Amino acid sequence: MVHQVQGLPDHKTLSSLAKHQARLPQPASIIAASSTSPIDALYLAAIFDPIFTASYPSSRLVQQLSLFQAVLNAFQPPREHPNSNARLVDLETLIRENPNRVVAVFPECTTTNGRGILPFSASLLTAPRTSKIFPISLRYTPADITTPLPDTYVSFLWNLNSKPTHCIRVRIAESVHNTSRPPSKNVNHLEYVHDDTTSSSDTLLDSEDAEGVNAAEKVVLNKVAEALARLGRVKRVGLGVKDKIAFVKVWSKWHR
């Protein structure tokens, strides 16, 4: 297992990484993690003990999950909308109710094969301005324990147990603040400098996610998405949850 924090050398032990606590997720901060495997949730639980959430392309709210639910979620078909009985909450409320916990968000809303970053849900935009958002990329070698397709329980367990070792490379970027939120009265306005520059990846917000997302909010989402792409050494893609749902339907017909 290799840990890398942006601006620091690689760390192969948690004890050496612990010397740089200021650059790691702390209580009341948010993890924006890539989503490729059920092991994502297990690793994050072992290291940061976060509150897990599920994001959806159709909502800025998140659904709180247990660790078990977060693991199972990596095997589930992609969903555009939460269940009708799901309890949804915004990140600011979740952090206010759990000030001593880290919150983990998977903003791509579904698992991938690790070769690209999908368009984000707008759920990160409900984060408080004062909370640090840490993009975290998890990559696996060999990559056969990723679960980009649903219901692959058997193949995942087979691949996991058929090899003596799997390597996890964890990269953590510098934190990002949700500068699209108005500052609270007790916050030093000079602490956060708003960046109005946009990147060439702005168009990767799909039409559904782009509805109701203003320029300042796009800046925040792009900063996190580009950090994840840089950490994972992959590109951002324009294919989102809708496209994966269509692909899974075709794939399922051919593999019945």
C-alpha positions in Angstrom: 0.0 0.0 0.0 1.4 3.4 -1.0 0.1 6.7 0.3 0.9 10.0 -1.5 0.0 13.4 -0.3 0.3 16.2 -2.8 3.6 18.0 -2.2 5.1 15.3 -0.1 7.1 12.1 -0.9 5.4 8.7 -1.0 4.7 7.1 2.3 4.5 3.3 2.6 3.5 3.3 6.3 0.7 5.0 8.1 3.0 6.1 10.9 5.1 8.2 8.5 2.0 9.6 6.9 0.7 10.6 10.4 3.4 13.2 10.7 1.5 15.4 8.2 -1.9 15.4 9.8 -2.7 19.0 8.6 -2.8 17.7 5.0 -5.1 14.8 5.8 -8.9 14.8 6.3 -9.8 15.9 9.8 -13.2 16.0 11.6 -15.7 18.3 9.9 -13.9 17.9 6.6 -15.1 16.1 3.4 -13.5 13.3 1.3 -14.3 13.4 -2.4 -13.2 10.0 -3.4 -13.0 8.1 -6.7 -15.3 5.1 -6.9 -14.0 1.9 -8.5 -14.3 -0.9 -6.0 -16.0 -2.1 -2.8 -12.5 -1.9 -1.2 -12.7 1.9 -1.5 -15.2 2.1 1.4 -13.2 -0.5 3.4 -10.0 1.5 3.1 -11.6 4.8 3.9 -13.3 3.2 6.9 -10.1 1.8 8.3 -8.1 5.0 7.9 -10.5 7.9 8.4 -13.7 6.3 9.8 -16.0 8.6 7.8 -19.7 8.9 7.5 -20.4 7.4 4.0 -22.9 9.0 1.6 -24.4 8.3 -1.8 -24.8 11.1 -4.3 -27.2 11.3 -7.2 -27.1 13.3 -10.5 -30.6 14.6 -9.9 -30.1 16.0 -6.4 -27.8 18.2 -4.4 -28.7 16.2 -1.3 -26.9 13.0 -0.2 -28.1 9.8 1.4 -26.2 8.7 4.5 -25.0 5.1 4.3 -23.5 2.6 6.7 -20.2 1.0 5.9 -22.0 -2.2 4.8 -24.3 -0.2 2.5 -21.3 1.7 1.0 -19.6 -1.6 0.2 -22.7 -3.0 -1.4 -23.3 0.2 -3.3 -20.2 -0.6 -5.4 -22.1 -3.6 -6.8 -25.3 -1.9 -7.5 -26.6 -0.6 -10.9 -26.3 3.1 -11.4 -29.2 5.2 -10.3 -30.2 8.7 -11.4 -32.6 9.1 -8.4 -32.7 7.9 -4.8 -35.4 5.6 -3.5 -38.6 7.4 -2.6 -38.2 6.5 1.1 -34.5 7.5 1.3 -33.5 10.1 3.9 -31.7 12.9 2.1 -29.7 15.6 3.7 -27.2 18.3 2.6 -23.6 18.1 3.6 -23.7 21.2 5.7 -26.4 19.7 7.9 -24.6 16.3 8.1 -21.4 18.0 9.2 -23.2 20.2 11.8 -24.9 17.1 13.2 -21.6 15.1 13.3 -18.8 17.7 14.0 -16.3 15.1 15.1 -16.5 12.9 11.9 -15.2 13.1 8.4 -17.8 12.8 5.6 -17.0 10.7 2.5 -18.7 11.6 -0.8 -18.4 9.6 -4.1 -19.4 12.5 -6.4 -19.3 10.4 -9.6 -22.5 8.6 -8.3 -21.4 5.2 -9.6 -18.3 3.0 -10.0 -16.0 3.2 -12.9 -13.1 1.1 -14.2 -10.6 3.7 -13.0 -9.7 5.0 -16.5 -11.6 8.2 -16.3 -13.5 10.7 -14.1 -17.2 11.0 -14.7 -19.2 14.2 -14.4 -19.9 15.1 -10.8 -23.1 15.4 -8.9 -23.8 18.8 -7.4 -23.8 17.4 -3.9 -20.4 18.9 -3.0 -21.9 22.3 -3.5 -23.8 21.9 -0.2 -20.6 21.7 1.7 -19.9 24.6 4.2 -17.5 27.1 3.0 -15.2 26.5 5.9 -15.0 22.7 5.4 -12.0 21.3 3.6 -12.7 19.1 0.7 -10.0 16.5 0.1 -9.9 14.8 -3.3 -8.7 11.2 -2.8 -7.8 8.8 -5.6 -7.6 5.1 -5.0 -6.0 2.9 -7.6 -5.5 -0.9 -7.6 -2.9 -3.1 -9.1 -3.9 -5.4 -10.6 -7.1 -3.6 -11.6 -9.2 -6.7 -11.7 -10.9 -5.9 -8.3 -12.7 -2.9 -9.7 -16.5 -3.3 -10.2 -17.6 -1.0 -13.0 -20.4 -3.4 -13.8 -23.2 -4.3 -11.4 -23.8 -7.6 -9.6 -20.3 -8.8 -10.1 -20.0 -10.4 -6.7 -18.6 -13.7 -7.8 -15.9 -12.3 -10.2 -14.8 -9.8 -7.6 -14.3 -12.4 -4.9 -12.6 -14.7 -7.4 -10.2 -12.0 -8.5 -9.5 -10.8 -5.0 -8.7 -14.3 -3.7 -6.9 -15.7 -6.8 -3.9 -13.5 -6.4 -1.6 -13.4 -3.3 -1.5 -9.6 -3.2 -3.1 -6.5 -4.5 -1.5 -3.0 -4.3 -3.5 0.1 -3.3 -2.0 3.4 -4.3 -3.7 6.3 -2.5 -3.2 9.8 -3.5 -4.5 12.8 -1.6 -4.7 16.3 -3.1 -4.5 19.6 -1.4 -7.9 20.6 0.1 -10.4 22.7 -1.8 -13.0 25.0 -0.3 -16.5 25.5 -1.5 -16.0 29.2 -2.4 -19.4 29.3 -4.1 -21.1 29.5 -0.7 -21.5 32.9 0.9 -19.1 33.5 3.8 -20.6 33.3 7.3 -20.4 36.4 9.5 -17.7 34.8 11.7 -15.4 33.8 8.9 -12.3 35.9 7.9 -13.2 36.9 4.4 -9.4 37.1 3.5 -9.0 33.5 4.3 -10.6 32.3 1.1 -9.8 33.9 -2.2 -12.4 33.2 -4.8 -11.1 32.0 -8.2 -13.3 32.9 -11.1 -11.1 31.2 -13.7 -12.7 28.3 -15.5 -11.0 25.4 -17.2 -11.5 23.8 -20.6 -13.3 21.0 -18.8 -16.3 23.1 -17.9 -18.3 21.5 -20.7 -17.9 18.1 -19.1 -20.8 18.9 -16.8 -23.6 17.1 -18.4 -26.9 18.8 -19.2 -28.7 17.5 -16.1 -25.9 18.4 -13.7 -25.4 21.8 -15.4 -29.0 22.9 -14.6 -29.0 25.3 -11.8 -25.2 25.3 -11.4 -23.7 28.7 -11.8 -20.2 29.7 -12.9 -18.9 29.9 -9.3 -20.2 26.5 -8.5 -18.7 25.0 -11.7 -15.3 26.3 -10.6 -15.6 24.4 -7.3 -16.7 21.1 -9.0 -14.0 21.5 -11.7 -11.3 22.0 -9.1 -12.2 18.7 -7.4 -12.7 16.8 -10.6 -9.5 17.9 -12.1 -7.6 17.1 -8.9 -9.0 13.5 -9.0 -8.1 13.2 -12.7 -4.5 14.5 -12.0 -4.1 12.1 -9.0 -5.4 9.1 -10.9 -3.5 10.2 -14.1 -6.6 9.8 -16.1 -8.8 12.2 -18.1 -12.2 13.6 -17.4 -14.9 12.2 -19.6 -18.4 13.4 -20.6 -20.1 10.1 -20.1 -22.3 10.1 -17.0 -24.8 8.0 -15.1 -27.4 8.0 -17.9 -24.8 6.7 -20.3 -23.7 4.0 -17.9 -27.4 2.9 -17.4 -27.8 2.6 -21.2 -24.5 0.6 -21.5 -25.5 -1.7 -18.6 -28.8 -2.5 -20.3 -27.1 -3.5 -23.6 -24.3 -5.4 -21.7 -26.9 -7.3 -19.7 -28.8 -8.4 -22.9 -25.6 -9.8 -24.3 -24.6 -11.7 -21.1 -27.9 -13.3 -20.2 
